[in-house]
Amino acid sequence: MYKIYYTENDAPDEPRIGMVSAPNLAVACRVAEMQFVNSTITKVIEMTPPEEETRFPGARFIRGEFRPVAYADEMMQ
């Protein structure tokens, strides 16, 4: 995921923020150009996932706690 900072040509004094999903920075820039037509893109930044999401990729929330999935076949696909 990439965060896109841009301004619309109709309202250049109002900076805006959007998001695009892309495999790399070059593709993110192209997608942003297509998605935010009639805008000036000022910055494209890769968003890193929060650390909490990566600690328990297959976790379940049970009785107020995150518990890791014990077996690969239990993971949701």
PDB file of N, CA, C and O in Angstrom:
ATOM      1  N   MET A   1       0.848  -1.172   0.000  1.00  0.00           N
ATOM      2  CA  MET A   1       0.000   0.000   0.000  1.00  0.00           C
ATOM      3  C   MET A   1       0.897   1.240   0.000  1.00  0.00           C
ATOM      4  O   MET A   1       1.950   1.289   0.635  1.00  0.00           O
ATOM      5  N   TYR A   2       0.428   2.218  -0.735  1.00  0.00           N
ATOM      6  CA  TYR A   2       1.156   3.471  -0.843  1.00  0.00           C
ATOM      7  C   TYR A   2       0.221   4.631  -0.526  1.00  0.00           C
ATOM      8  O   TYR A   2      -0.944   4.630  -0.925  1.00  0.00           O
ATOM      9  N   LYS A   3       0.737   5.615   0.189  1.00  0.00           N
ATOM     10  CA  LYS A   3      -0.015   6.814   0.514  1.00  0.00           C
ATOM     11  C   LYS A   3       0.337   7.863  -0.526  1.00  0.00           C
ATOM     12  O   LYS A   3       1.513   8.107  -0.796  1.00  0.00           O
ATOM     13  N   ILE A   4      -0.676   8.482  -1.109  1.00  0.00           N
ATOM     14  CA  ILE A   4      -0.491   9.468  -2.174  1.00  0.00           C
ATOM     15  C   ILE A   4      -0.899  10.849  -1.648  1.00  0.00           C
ATOM     16  O   ILE A   4      -2.032  11.046  -1.208  1.00  0.00           O
ATOM     17  N   TYR A   5       0.020  11.778  -1.700  1.00  0.00           N
ATOM     18  CA  TYR A   5      -0.281  13.165  -1.363  1.00  0.00           C
ATOM     19  C   TYR A   5      -0.475  13.907  -2.682  1.00  0.00           C
ATOM     20  O   TYR A   5       0.379  13.849  -3.566  1.00  0.00           O
ATOM     21  N   TYR A   6      -1.593  14.598  -2.807  1.00  0.00           N
ATOM     22  CA  TYR A   6      -1.889  15.284  -4.066  1.00  0.00           C
ATOM     23  C   TYR A   6      -2.775  16.494  -3.831  1.00  0.00           C
ATOM     24  O   TYR A   6      -3.378  16.647  -2.769  1.00  0.00           O
ATOM     25  N   THR A   7      -2.841  17.349  -4.840  1.00  0.00           N
ATOM     26  CA  THR A   7      -3.766  18.475  -4.830  1.00  0.00           C
ATOM     27  C   THR A   7      -4.561  18.427  -6.122  1.00  0.00           C
ATOM     28  O   THR A   7      -4.017  18.143  -7.189  1.00  0.00           O
ATOM     29  N   GLU A   8      -5.831  18.704  -6.019  1.00  0.00           N
ATOM     30  CA  GLU A   8      -6.674  18.763  -7.218  1.00  0.00           C
ATOM     31  C   GLU A   8      -6.427  20.090  -7.912  1.00  0.00           C
ATOM     32  O   GLU A   8      -6.228  21.113  -7.257  1.00  0.00           O
ATOM     33  N   ASN A   9      -6.440  20.072  -9.224  1.00  0.00           N
ATOM     34  CA  ASN A   9      -6.182  21.290  -9.993  1.00  0.00           C
ATOM     35  C   ASN A   9      -7.240  22.362  -9.759  1.00  0.00           C
ATOM     36  O   ASN A   9      -6.959  23.553  -9.896  1.00  0.00           O
ATOM     37  N   ASP A  10      -8.462  21.944  -9.406  1.00  0.00           N
ATOM     38  CA  ASP A  10      -9.529  22.912  -9.133  1.00  0.00           C
ATOM     39  C   ASP A  10      -9.364  23.592  -7.771  1.00  0.00           C
ATOM     40  O   ASP A  10      -9.874  24.693  -7.560  1.00  0.00           O
ATOM     41  N   ALA A  11      -8.653  22.936  -6.849  1.00  0.00           N
ATOM     42  CA  ALA A  11      -8.467  23.478  -5.501  1.00  0.00           C
ATOM     43  C   ALA A  11      -7.021  23.234  -5.056  1.00  0.00           C
ATOM     44  O   ALA A  11      -6.775  22.377  -4.208  1.00  0.00           O
ATOM     45  N   PRO A  12      -6.067  23.976  -5.618  1.00  0.00           N
ATOM     46  CA  PRO A  12      -4.654  23.713  -5.317  1.00  0.00           C
ATOM     47  C   PRO A  12      -4.238  24.034  -3.885  1.00  0.00           C
ATOM     48  O   PRO A  12      -3.173  23.598  -3.447  1.00  0.00           O
ATOM     49  N   ASP A  13      -5.052  24.786  -3.147  1.00  0.00           N
ATOM     50  CA  ASP A  13      -4.710  25.138  -1.767  1.00  0.00           C
ATOM     51  C   ASP A  13      -5.155  24.080  -0.755  1.00  0.00           C
ATOM     52  O   ASP A  13      -4.912  24.228   0.442  1.00  0.00           O
ATOM     53  N   GLU A  14      -5.799  23.022  -1.227  1.00  0.00           N
ATOM     54  CA  GLU A  14      -6.297  21.976  -0.332  1.00  0.00           C
ATOM     55  C   GLU A  14      -5.559  20.664  -0.592  1.00  0.00           C
ATOM     56  O   GLU A  14      -5.960  19.891  -1.461  1.00  0.00           O
ATOM     57  N   PRO A  15      -4.488  20.408   0.153  1.00  0.00           N
ATOM     58  CA  PRO A  15      -3.789  19.127  -0.038  1.00  0.00           C
ATOM     59  C   PRO A  15      -4.667  17.958   0.388  1.00  0.00           C
ATOM     60  O   PRO A  15      -5.434  18.063   1.346  1.00  0.00           O
ATOM     61  N   ARG A  16      -4.552  16.861  -0.318  1.00  0.00           N
ATOM     62  CA  ARG A  16      -5.365  15.677  -0.041  1.00  0.00           C
ATOM     63  C   ARG A  16      -4.459  14.458   0.053  1.00  0.00           C
ATOM     64  O   ARG A  16      -3.318  14.466  -0.411  1.00  0.00           O
ATOM     65  N   ILE A  17      -5.002  13.411   0.667  1.00  0.00           N
ATOM     66  CA  ILE A  17      -4.264  12.159   0.808  1.00  0.00           C
ATOM     67  C   ILE A  17      -5.135  11.025   0.306  1.00  0.00           C
ATOM     68  O   ILE A  17      -6.313  10.936   0.655  1.00  0.00           O
ATOM     69  N   GLY A  18      -4.556  10.157  -0.514  1.00  0.00           N
ATOM     70  CA  GLY A  18      -5.247   8.977  -1.015  1.00  0.00           C
ATOM     71  C   GLY A  18      -4.361   7.761  -0.825  1.00  0.00           C
ATOM     72  O   GLY A  18      -3.215   7.876  -0.392  1.00  0.00           O
ATOM     73  N   MET A  19      -4.897   6.597  -1.151  1.00  0.00           N
ATOM     74  CA  MET A  19      -4.125   5.366  -1.033  1.00  0.00           C
ATOM     75  C   MET A  19      -4.307   4.527  -2.280  1.00  0.00           C
ATOM     76  O   MET A  19      -5.384   4.506  -2.876  1.00  0.00           O
ATOM     77  N   VAL A  20      -3.238   3.828  -2.674  1.00  0.00           N
ATOM     78  CA  VAL A  20      -3.312   2.881  -3.780  1.00  0.00           C
ATOM     79  C   VAL A  20      -2.566   1.618  -3.373  1.00  0.00           C
ATOM     80  O   VAL A  20      -1.645   1.652  -2.557  1.00  0.00           O
ATOM     81  N   SER A  21      -2.980   0.520  -3.955  1.00  0.00           N
ATOM     82  CA  SER A  21      -2.312  -0.753  -3.734  1.00  0.00           C
ATOM     83  C   SER A  21      -1.501  -1.081  -4.978  1.00  0.00           C
ATOM     84  O   SER A  21      -2.023  -1.069  -6.093  1.00  0.00           O
ATOM     85  N   ALA A  22      -0.213  -1.376  -4.776  1.00  0.00           N
ATOM     86  CA  ALA A  22       0.670  -1.672  -5.907  1.00  0.00           C
ATOM     87  C   ALA A  22       1.860  -2.494  -5.419  1.00  0.00           C
ATOM     88  O   ALA A  22       2.217  -2.433  -4.242  1.00  0.00           O
ATOM     89  N   PRO A  23       2.477  -3.266  -6.321  1.00  0.00           N
ATOM     90  CA  PRO A  23       3.608  -4.103  -5.915  1.00  0.00           C
ATOM     91  C   PRO A  23       4.917  -3.341  -5.706  1.00  0.00           C
ATOM     92  O   PRO A  23       5.805  -3.818  -5.000  1.00  0.00           O
ATOM     93  N   ASN A  24       5.043  -2.144  -6.325  1.00  0.00           N
ATOM     94  CA  ASN A  24       6.264  -1.357  -6.143  1.00  0.00           C
ATOM     95  C   ASN A  24       5.968   0.125  -6.371  1.00  0.00           C
ATOM     96  O   ASN A  24       4.859   0.500  -6.750  1.00  0.00           O
ATOM     97  N   LEU A  25       6.973   0.948  -6.134  1.00  0.00           N
ATOM     98  CA  LEU A  25       6.790   2.398  -6.210  1.00  0.00           C
ATOM     99  C   LEU A  25       6.445   2.881  -7.613  1.00  0.00           C
ATOM    100  O   LEU A  25       5.595   3.756  -7.775  1.00  0.00           O
ATOM    101  N   ALA A  26       7.096   2.320  -8.626  1.00  0.00           N
ATOM    102  CA  ALA A  26       6.842   2.745 -10.004  1.00  0.00           C
ATOM    103  C   ALA A  26       5.389   2.488 -10.403  1.00  0.00           C
ATOM    104  O   ALA A  26       4.746   3.342 -11.013  1.00  0.00           O
ATOM    105  N   VAL A  27       4.879   1.315 -10.059  1.00  0.00           N
ATOM    106  CA  VAL A  27       3.486   0.985 -10.380  1.00  0.00           C
ATOM    107  C   VAL A  27       2.547   1.861  -9.558  1.00  0.00           C
ATOM    108  O   VAL A  27       1.506   2.287 -10.059  1.00  0.00           O
ATOM    109  N   ALA A  28       2.898   2.134  -8.311  1.00  0.00           N
ATOM    110  CA  ALA A  28       2.065   2.997  -7.468  1.00  0.00           C
ATOM    111  C   ALA A  28       1.932   4.393  -8.076  1.00  0.00           C
ATOM    112  O   ALA A  28       0.854   4.988  -8.048  1.00  0.00           O
ATOM    113  N   CYS A  29       3.024   4.907  -8.621  1.00  0.00           N
ATOM    114  CA  CYS A  29       2.970   6.225  -9.263  1.00  0.00           C
ATOM    115  C   CYS A  29       2.055   6.217 -10.480  1.00  0.00           C
ATOM    116  O   CYS A  29       1.276   7.149 -10.681  1.00  0.00           O
ATOM    117  N   ARG A  30       2.147   5.168 -11.292  1.00  0.00           N
ATOM    118  CA  ARG A  30       1.284   5.068 -12.483  1.00  0.00           C
ATOM    119  C   ARG A  30      -0.189   4.924 -12.089  1.00  0.00           C
ATOM    120  O   ARG A  30      -1.059   5.561 -12.682  1.00  0.00           O
ATOM    121  N   VAL A  31      -0.457   4.095 -11.100  1.00  0.00           N
ATOM    122  CA  VAL A  31      -1.841   3.903 -10.640  1.00  0.00           C
ATOM    123  C   VAL A  31      -2.376   5.223 -10.082  1.00  0.00           C
ATOM    124  O   VAL A  31      -3.521   5.591 -10.345  1.00  0.00           O
ATOM    125  N   ALA A  32      -1.559   5.926  -9.324  1.00  0.00           N
ATOM    126  CA  ALA A  32      -1.990   7.206  -8.755  1.00  0.00           C
ATOM    127  C   ALA A  32      -2.300   8.216  -9.857  1.00  0.00           C
ATOM    128  O   ALA A  32      -3.279   8.955  -9.759  1.00  0.00           O
ATOM    129  N   GLU A  33      -1.481   8.254 -10.899  1.00  0.00           N
ATOM    130  CA  GLU A  33      -1.747   9.163 -12.013  1.00  0.00           C
ATOM    131  C   GLU A  33      -3.083   8.861 -12.680  1.00  0.00           C
ATOM    132  O   GLU A  33      -3.806   9.773 -13.081  1.00  0.00           O
ATOM    133  N   MET A  34      -3.405   7.569 -12.797  1.00  0.00           N
ATOM    134  CA  MET A  34      -4.676   7.187 -13.421  1.00  0.00           C
ATOM    135  C   MET A  34      -5.855   7.410 -12.477  1.00  0.00           C
ATOM    136  O   MET A  34      -6.941   7.785 -12.919  1.00  0.00           O
ATOM    137  N   GLN A  35      -5.647   7.183 -11.184  1.00  0.00           N
ATOM    138  CA  GLN A  35      -6.748   7.298 -10.222  1.00  0.00           C
ATOM    139  C   GLN A  35      -7.056   8.750  -9.882  1.00  0.00           C
ATOM    140  O   GLN A  35      -8.223   9.112  -9.728  1.00  0.00           O
ATOM    141  N   PHE A  36      -6.042   9.576  -9.764  1.00  0.00           N
ATOM    142  CA  PHE A  36      -6.236  10.976  -9.376  1.00  0.00           C
ATOM    143  C   PHE A  36      -6.035  11.872 -10.594  1.00  0.00           C
ATOM    144  O   PHE A  36      -5.080  12.645 -10.667  1.00  0.00           O
ATOM    145  N   VAL A  37      -6.947  11.753 -11.536  1.00  0.00           N
ATOM    146  CA  VAL A  37      -6.910  12.547 -12.765  1.00  0.00           C
ATOM    147  C   VAL A  37      -7.208  14.002 -12.408  1.00  0.00           C
ATOM    148  O   VAL A  37      -7.921  14.271 -11.441  1.00  0.00           O
ATOM    149  N   ASN A  38      -6.672  14.927 -13.173  1.00  0.00           N
ATOM    150  CA  ASN A  38      -6.837  16.367 -12.927  1.00  0.00           C
ATOM    151  C   ASN A  38      -6.291  16.766 -11.563  1.00  0.00           C
ATOM    152  O   ASN A  38      -6.841  17.643 -10.896  1.00  0.00           O
ATOM    153  N   SER A  39      -5.202  16.114 -11.153  1.00  0.00           N
ATOM    154  CA  SER A  39      -4.553  16.408  -9.883  1.00  0.00           C
ATOM    155  C   SER A  39      -3.049  16.463 -10.091  1.00  0.00           C
ATOM    156  O   SER A  39      -2.513  15.946 -11.071  1.00  0.00           O
ATOM    157  N   THR A  40      -2.389  17.103  -9.141  1.00  0.00           N
ATOM    158  CA  THR A  40      -0.939  17.130  -9.123  1.00  0.00           C
ATOM    159  C   THR A  40      -0.473  16.283  -7.947  1.00  0.00           C
ATOM    160  O   THR A  40      -0.781  16.587  -6.795  1.00  0.00           O
ATOM    161  N   ILE A  41       0.265  15.226  -8.240  1.00  0.00           N
ATOM    162  CA  ILE A  41       0.757  14.340  -7.186  1.00  0.00           C
ATOM    163  C   ILE A  41       2.043  14.938  -6.650  1.00  0.00           C
ATOM    164  O   ILE A  41       2.979  15.194  -7.407  1.00  0.00           O
ATOM    165  N   THR A  42       2.089  15.162  -5.341  1.00  0.00           N
ATOM    166  CA  THR A  42       3.256  15.790  -4.738  1.00  0.00           C
ATOM    167  C   THR A  42       4.195  14.793  -4.072  1.00  0.00           C
ATOM    168  O   THR A  42       5.400  15.033  -4.000  1.00  0.00           O
ATOM    169  N   LYS A  43       3.652  13.662  -3.578  1.00  0.00           N
ATOM    170  CA  LYS A  43       4.500  12.708  -2.880  1.00  0.00           C
ATOM    171  C   LYS A  43       3.840  11.337  -2.872  1.00  0.00           C
ATOM    172  O   LYS A  43       2.618  11.231  -2.774  1.00  0.00           O
ATOM    173  N   VAL A  44       4.649  10.290  -2.975  1.00  0.00           N
ATOM    174  CA  VAL A  44       4.175   8.907  -2.883  1.00  0.00           C
ATOM    175  C   VAL A  44       5.055   8.206  -1.852  1.00  0.00           C
ATOM    176  O   VAL A  44       6.277   8.163  -1.998  1.00  0.00           O
ATOM    177  N   ILE A  45       4.431   7.657  -0.810  1.00  0.00           N
ATOM    178  CA  ILE A  45       5.171   7.027   0.278  1.00  0.00           C
ATOM    179  C   ILE A  45       4.643   5.621   0.516  1.00  0.00           C
ATOM    180  O   ILE A  45       3.433   5.404   0.574  1.00  0.00           O
ATOM    181  N   GLU A  46       5.562   4.664   0.655  1.00  0.00           N
ATOM    182  CA  GLU A  46       5.157   3.288   0.953  1.00  0.00           C
ATOM    183  C   GLU A  46       4.746   3.204   2.418  1.00  0.00           C
ATOM    184  O   GLU A  46       5.435   3.709   3.304  1.00  0.00           O
ATOM    185  N   MET A  47       3.625   2.565   2.649  1.00  0.00           N
ATOM    186  CA  MET A  47       3.137   2.376   4.014  1.00  0.00           C
ATOM    187  C   MET A  47       3.609   1.017   4.516  1.00  0.00           C
ATOM    188  O   MET A  47       3.472   0.012   3.818  1.00  0.00           O
ATOM    189  N   THR A  48       4.155   0.983   5.702  1.00  0.00           N
ATOM    190  CA  THR A  48       4.567  -0.288   6.292  1.00  0.00           C
ATOM    191  C   THR A  48       3.446  -0.793   7.183  1.00  0.00           C
ATOM    192  O   THR A  48       2.788  -0.001   7.858  1.00  0.00           O
ATOM    193  N   PRO A  49       3.222  -2.087   7.195  1.00  0.00           N
ATOM    194  CA  PRO A  49       2.140  -2.605   8.044  1.00  0.00           C
ATOM    195  C   PRO A  49       2.488  -2.430   9.515  1.00  0.00           C
ATOM    196  O   PRO A  49       3.660  -2.500   9.885  1.00  0.00           O
ATOM    197  N   PRO A  50       1.495  -2.206  10.348  1.00  0.00           N
ATOM    198  CA  PRO A  50       1.759  -2.108  11.791  1.00  0.00           C
ATOM    199  C   PRO A  50       2.389  -3.405  12.303  1.00  0.00           C
ATOM    200  O   PRO A  50       2.095  -4.491  11.804  1.00  0.00           O
ATOM    201  N   GLU A  51       3.243  -3.276  13.286  1.00  0.00           N
ATOM    202  CA  GLU A  51       3.959  -4.432  13.806  1.00  0.00           C
ATOM    203  C   GLU A  51       3.011  -5.481  14.386  1.00  0.00           C
ATOM    204  O   GLU A  51       3.293  -6.677  14.307  1.00  0.00           O
ATOM    205  N   GLU A  52       1.899  -5.048  14.963  1.00  0.00           N
ATOM    206  CA  GLU A  52       0.948  -5.986  15.561  1.00  0.00           C
ATOM    207  C   GLU A  52       0.387  -6.965  14.536  1.00  0.00           C
ATOM    208  O   GLU A  52       0.157  -8.132  14.853  1.00  0.00           O
ATOM    209  N   GLU A  53       0.164  -6.494  13.304  1.00  0.00           N
ATOM    210  CA  GLU A  53      -0.412  -7.366  12.281  1.00  0.00           C
ATOM    211  C   GLU A  53       0.563  -8.457  11.842  1.00  0.00           C
ATOM    212  O   GLU A  53       0.135  -9.541  11.445  1.00  0.00           O
ATOM    213  N   THR A  54       1.852  -8.186  11.907  1.00  0.00           N
ATOM    214  CA  THR A  54       2.822  -9.166  11.440  1.00  0.00           C
ATOM    215  C   THR A  54       3.189 -10.183  12.521  1.00  0.00           C
ATOM    216  O   THR A  54       3.713 -11.250  12.203  1.00  0.00           O
ATOM    217  N   ARG A  55       2.928  -9.877  13.771  1.00  0.00           N
ATOM    218  CA  ARG A  55       3.284 -10.808  14.837  1.00  0.00           C
ATOM    219  C   ARG A  55       2.419 -12.061  14.822  1.00  0.00           C
ATOM    220  O   ARG A  55       2.921 -13.159  15.063  1.00  0.00           O
ATOM    221  N   PHE A  56       1.146 -11.917  14.548  1.00  0.00           N
ATOM    222  CA  PHE A  56       0.218 -13.041  14.576  1.00  0.00           C
ATOM    223  C   PHE A  56      -0.533 -13.133  13.246  1.00  0.00           C
ATOM    224  O   PHE A  56      -1.724 -12.825  13.195  1.00  0.00           O
ATOM    225  N   PRO A  57       0.137 -13.550  12.173  1.00  0.00           N
ATOM    226  CA  PRO A  57      -0.525 -13.531  10.867  1.00  0.00           C
ATOM    227  C   PRO A  57      -1.718 -14.476  10.777  1.00  0.00           C
ATOM    228  O   PRO A  57      -2.648 -14.210  10.016  1.00  0.00           O
ATOM    229  N   GLY A  58      -1.716 -15.566  11.530  1.00  0.00           N
ATOM    230  CA  GLY A  58      -2.840 -16.500  11.486  1.00  0.00           C
ATOM    231  C   GLY A  58      -3.535 -16.595  12.819  1.00  0.00           C
ATOM    232  O   GLY A  58      -4.074 -17.647  13.162  1.00  0.00           O
ATOM    233  N   ALA A  59      -3.534 -15.498  13.594  1.00  0.00           N
ATOM    234  CA  ALA A  59      -4.061 -15.541  14.952  1.00  0.00           C
ATOM    235  C   ALA A  59      -5.579 -15.490  14.985  1.00  0.00           C
ATOM    236  O   ALA A  59      -6.243 -15.024  14.058  1.00  0.00           O
ATOM    237  N   ARG A  60      -6.090 -15.991  16.096  1.00  0.00           N
ATOM    238  CA  ARG A  60      -7.520 -15.896  16.396  1.00  0.00           C
ATOM    239  C   ARG A  60      -7.667 -15.139  17.696  1.00  0.00           C
ATOM    240  O   ARG A  60      -6.808 -15.233  18.572  1.00  0.00           O
ATOM    241  N   PHE A  61      -8.743 -14.394  17.829  1.00  0.00           N
ATOM    242  CA  PHE A  61      -9.020 -13.660  19.054  1.00  0.00           C
ATOM    243  C   PHE A  61      -9.944 -14.528  19.895  1.00  0.00           C
ATOM    244  O   PHE A  61     -11.125 -14.670  19.577  1.00  0.00           O
ATOM    245  N   ILE A  62      -9.410 -15.112  20.974  1.00  0.00           N
ATOM    246  CA  ILE A  62     -10.164 -16.037  21.818  1.00  0.00           C
ATOM    247  C   ILE A  62     -10.089 -15.550  23.258  1.00  0.00           C
ATOM    248  O   ILE A  62      -9.000 -15.375  23.807  1.00  0.00           O
ATOM    249  N   ARG A  63     -11.252 -15.331  23.868  1.00  0.00           N
ATOM    250  CA  ARG A  63     -11.360 -14.901  25.263  1.00  0.00           C
ATOM    251  C   ARG A  63     -10.466 -13.696  25.574  1.00  0.00           C
ATOM    252  O   ARG A  63      -9.774 -13.676  26.591  1.00  0.00           O
ATOM    253  N   GLY A  64     -10.487 -12.711  24.703  1.00  0.00           N
ATOM    254  CA  GLY A  64      -9.748 -11.477  24.938  1.00  0.00           C
ATOM    255  C   GLY A  64      -8.269 -11.537  24.635  1.00  0.00           C
ATOM    256  O   GLY A  64      -7.550 -10.590  24.955  1.00  0.00           O
ATOM    257  N   GLU A  65      -7.776 -12.616  24.026  1.00  0.00           N
ATOM    258  CA  GLU A  65      -6.361 -12.739  23.693  1.00  0.00           C
ATOM    259  C   GLU A  65      -6.187 -13.203  22.259  1.00  0.00           C
ATOM    260  O   GLU A  65      -7.000 -13.955  21.722  1.00  0.00           O
ATOM    261  N   PHE A  66      -5.099 -12.733  21.649  1.00  0.00           N
ATOM    262  CA  PHE A  66      -4.736 -13.260  20.345  1.00  0.00           C
ATOM    263  C   PHE A  66      -3.949 -14.542  20.556  1.00  0.00           C
ATOM    264  O   PHE A  66      -2.966 -14.559  21.295  1.00  0.00           O
ATOM    265  N   ARG A  67      -4.381 -15.611  19.909  1.00  0.00           N
ATOM    266  CA  ARG A  67      -3.682 -16.892  20.012  1.00  0.00           C
ATOM    267  C   ARG A  67      -3.291 -17.343  18.616  1.00  0.00           C
ATOM    268  O   ARG A  67      -4.124 -17.333  17.709  1.00  0.00           O
ATOM    269  N   PRO A  68      -2.029 -17.742  18.427  1.00  0.00           N
ATOM    270  CA  PRO A  68      -1.601 -18.179  17.101  1.00  0.00           C
ATOM    271  C   PRO A  68      -2.295 -19.463  16.676  1.00  0.00           C
ATOM    272  O   PRO A  68      -2.652 -20.296  17.509  1.00  0.00           O
ATOM    273  N   VAL A  69      -2.477 -19.610  15.387  1.00  0.00           N
ATOM    274  CA  VAL A  69      -3.061 -20.832  14.840  1.00  0.00           C
ATOM    275  C   VAL A  69      -2.020 -21.936  14.978  1.00  0.00           C
ATOM    276  O   VAL A  69      -0.846 -21.743  14.659  1.00  0.00           O
ATOM    277  N   ALA A  70      -2.463 -23.091  15.456  1.00  0.00           N
ATOM    278  CA  ALA A  70      -1.519 -24.185  15.730  1.00  0.00           C
ATOM    279  C   ALA A  70      -1.114 -24.939  14.474  1.00  0.00           C
ATOM    280  O   ALA A  70       0.021 -25.409  14.395  1.00  0.00           O
ATOM    281  N   TYR A  71      -1.987 -25.073  13.498  1.00  0.00           N
ATOM    282  CA  TYR A  71      -1.718 -25.886  12.317  1.00  0.00           C
ATOM    283  C   TYR A  71      -1.968 -25.081  11.046  1.00  0.00           C
ATOM    284  O   TYR A  71      -2.822 -24.195  11.015  1.00  0.00           O
ATOM    285  N   ALA A  72      -1.215 -25.402  10.007  1.00  0.00           N
ATOM    286  CA  ALA A  72      -1.348 -24.668   8.736  1.00  0.00           C
ATOM    287  C   ALA A  72      -2.745 -24.828   8.142  1.00  0.00           C
ATOM    288  O   ALA A  72      -3.247 -23.901   7.507  1.00  0.00           O
ATOM    289  N   ASP A  73      -3.389 -25.993   8.336  1.00  0.00           N
ATOM    290  CA  ASP A  73      -4.703 -26.191   7.750  1.00  0.00           C
ATOM    291  C   ASP A  73      -5.789 -25.386   8.484  1.00  0.00           C
ATOM    292  O   ASP A  73      -6.909 -25.284   7.983  1.00  0.00           O
ATOM    293  N   GLU A  74      -5.489 -24.823   9.640  1.00  0.00           N
ATOM    294  CA  GLU A  74      -6.448 -23.988  10.368  1.00  0.00           C
ATOM    295  C   GLU A  74      -6.455 -22.557   9.852  1.00  0.00           C
ATOM    296  O   GLU A  74      -7.407 -21.814  10.092  1.00  0.00           O
ATOM    297  N   MET A  75      -5.401 -22.166   9.148  1.00  0.00           N
ATOM    298  CA  MET A  75      -5.312 -20.789   8.656  1.00  0.00           C
ATOM    299  C   MET A  75      -6.356 -20.563   7.573  1.00  0.00           C
ATOM    300  O   MET A  75      -6.600 -21.432   6.735  1.00  0.00           O
ATOM    301  N   MET A  76      -6.965 -19.386   7.602  1.00  0.00           N
ATOM    302  CA  MET A  76      -7.973 -19.033   6.595  1.00  0.00           C
ATOM    303  C   MET A  76      -7.279 -18.758   5.278  1.00  0.00           C
ATOM    304  O   MET A  76      -6.205 -18.159   5.248  1.00  0.00           O
ATOM    305  N   GLN A  77      -7.888 -19.193   4.198  1.00  0.00           N
ATOM    306  CA  GLN A  77      -7.301 -18.966   2.883  1.00  0.00           C
ATOM    307  C   GLN A  77      -8.204 -18.117   2.035  1.00  0.00           C
ATOM    308  O   GLN A  77      -7.873 -17.820   0.887  1.00  0.00           O
TER     309      GLN A  77
END
